[in-house]
């Protein structure tokens, strides 16, 4: 006969925390499945090497992945003008690239994500610019 031992208050709290962590993990994985499905379609449309995907911390109700396409030459020119001009602001310039090159999620969702998770916009712009840099180097451009 096995008697179940009553959990101490600490053990109860740990069990409660573990349950919430498992629920959080399941929600994150469900969102990641949605994101990967959308990103695979975008890779077909834009080309796997012409886009970049970043993982972001999970916030319930938002994607866990964000994606940007290769910036167009005029978008790169605008970025360079912003960082070389009077009162250069590299962060704002990178955020502008993220705004124009964003392909996942939609702009409304991305703006809400940026409000909930400050600091995700500039890294997406920088990642998109790295695509352009690598493309330029491979083509022998600057």
Helices and strands as residue ranges (DSSP letters): H 9-46, G 48-50, E 51-55, E 65-69, H 73-84, H 90-101, E 102-104, H 107-116, H 121-138
